[in-house]
């Protein structure tokens, strides 16, 4: 305080409130002034930048950024992260450092909505807007599924071909047995002495 002024540096959330002053001189003091309300604005919500898609087994990094306002070099800023509104604890595959969240060996259950917020001293920002991160299908599994489907299709086609060929040959033999080409026999070509009287023949006259 100097020359009737009150200067507050590195404003915090708990500096908010009603302020009043009075003058004191020798053995007397004035009445307190009317109270003036000072509001400390909340830190602006940060925003998350991250790739929209992630590949299984790879590493993906999300970054939490914010607009610095009345922030000194000595101010310590901490970051909190959530996935699908569930707090994320650092360690193992999740590494949090300087506003970034790095996920190693990405898995399918890492897919979801990510959000962050900043915390400094006695104040914290609002949660950022949620950004959706989608984990793509495992390429190796996709290749295996496609290969399996192709093999199944080939097997079905082969079975159909074999059945069709079998039915075709069977039908062809049946038709050949049913329709025999007629043979014309002349009377002059027949040895009549060889004909048995008990047999019945139909002879075609010349």
QUIQUIGI-V154782 format. One line per field, one symbol per residue. phi: phi as a letter, one per 40 degrees, with the letter a starting at -180 (. if undefined). Layout:
phi=???
//
This chain:
phi=.afgbbbbbfdbccccicbaaabbafbbaccccccbcbbcccccccbbbaccbbbdgcbbbbbbbaccbfbcccccbbbbbbbfgbdbcchfcbbbafgbbbbcfdbccccicbaaabbafbbaccccccbcbbccccdcccccccccccccccccccccccccccccccccccccccbbccbcbccccbcccccccccbbbbbcc
//
